[in-house]
Amino acid sequence: MYRLFVLAALLVLIYYLVRRTFRKLGQNDLMTNSKEGKKSGKQMIQDPVCRVFVPREHAVSETIGGQTYFFCSRDCAIAFQKQLSA
């Protein structure tokens, strides 16, 4: 009878240890993915003309007056240049 209780206690202990290990691995993967996401350019950029958020890797970049701006389209870049020149 005692063997059954000891076996049950060991199974519960193993369950919690395995569960804790998998949770830690999952958290490490999430942290790694978020760090890689920032490095790979998956950051969202806001267009200064139409205020739309665009992934940085898909944004149109223009250097105007020594500063780099990001736009959702070429039309917004042209409109921004017209606003600056007016």
Secondary structure as a PSIPRED ss2 file (coil, helix, strand):
# PSIPRED VFORMAT (PSIPRED V4.0)

   1 M C   1.000  0.000  0.000
   2 Y H   0.000  1.000  0.000
   3 R H   0.000  1.000  0.000
   4 L H   0.000  1.000  0.000
   5 F H   0.000  1.000  0.000
   6 V H   0.000  1.000  0.000
   7 L H   0.000  1.000  0.000
   8 A H   0.000  1.000  0.000
   9 A H   0.000  1.000  0.000
  10 L H   0.000  1.000  0.000
  11 L H   0.000  1.000  0.000
  12 V H   0.000  1.000  0.000
  13 L H   0.000  1.000  0.000
  14 I H   0.000  1.000  0.000
  15 Y H   0.000  1.000  0.000
  16 Y H   0.000  1.000  0.000
  17 L H   0.000  1.000  0.000
  18 V H   0.000  1.000  0.000
  19 R H   0.000  1.000  0.000
  20 R H   0.000  1.000  0.000
  21 T H   0.000  1.000  0.000
  22 F H   0.000  1.000  0.000
  23 R H   0.000  1.000  0.000
  24 K H   0.000  1.000  0.000
  25 L H   0.000  1.000  0.000
  26 G H   0.000  1.000  0.000
  27 Q H   0.000  1.000  0.000
  28 N H   0.000  1.000  0.000
  29 D H   0.000  1.000  0.000
  30 L H   0.000  1.000  0.000
  31 M H   0.000  1.000  0.000
  32 T H   0.000  1.000  0.000
  33 N H   0.000  1.000  0.000
  34 S H   0.000  1.000  0.000
  35 K H   0.000  1.000  0.000
  36 E H   0.000  1.000  0.000
  37 G H   0.000  1.000  0.000
  38 K H   0.000  1.000  0.000
  39 K H   0.000  1.000  0.000
  40 S C   1.000  0.000  0.000
  41 G C   1.000  0.000  0.000
  42 K C   1.000  0.000  0.000
  43 Q C   1.000  0.000  0.000
  44 M E   0.000  0.000  1.000
  45 I E   0.000  0.000  1.000
  46 Q E   0.000  0.000  1.000
  47 D C   1.000  0.000  0.000
  48 P C   1.000  0.000  0.000
  49 V C   1.000  0.000  0.000
  50 C C   1.000  0.000  0.000
  51 R C   1.000  0.000  0.000
  52 V C   1.000  0.000  0.000
  53 F E   0.000  0.000  1.000
  54 V E   0.000  0.000  1.000
  55 P E   0.000  0.000  1.000
  56 R H   0.000  1.000  0.000
  57 E H   0.000  1.000  0.000
  58 H H   0.000  1.000  0.000
  59 A C   1.000  0.000  0.000
  60 V E   0.000  0.000  1.000
  61 S E   0.000  0.000  1.000
  62 E E   0.000  0.000  1.000
  63 T E   0.000  0.000  1.000
  64 I E   0.000  0.000  1.000
  65 G C   1.000  0.000  0.000
  66 G C   1.000  0.000  0.000
  67 Q E   0.000  0.000  1.000
  68 T E   0.000  0.000  1.000
  69 Y E   0.000  0.000  1.000
  70 F E   0.000  0.000  1.000
  71 F E   0.000  0.000  1.000
  72 C C   1.000  0.000  0.000
  73 S C   1.000  0.000  0.000
  74 R H   0.000  1.000  0.000
  75 D H   0.000  1.000  0.000
  76 C H   0.000  1.000  0.000
  77 A H   0.000  1.000  0.000
  78 I H   0.000  1.000  0.000
  79 A H   0.000  1.000  0.000
  80 F H   0.000  1.000  0.000
  81 Q H   0.000  1.000  0.000
  82 K H   0.000  1.000  0.000
  83 Q H   0.000  1.000  0.000
  84 L H   0.000  1.000  0.000
  85 S H   0.000  1.000  0.000
  86 A C   1.000  0.000  0.000
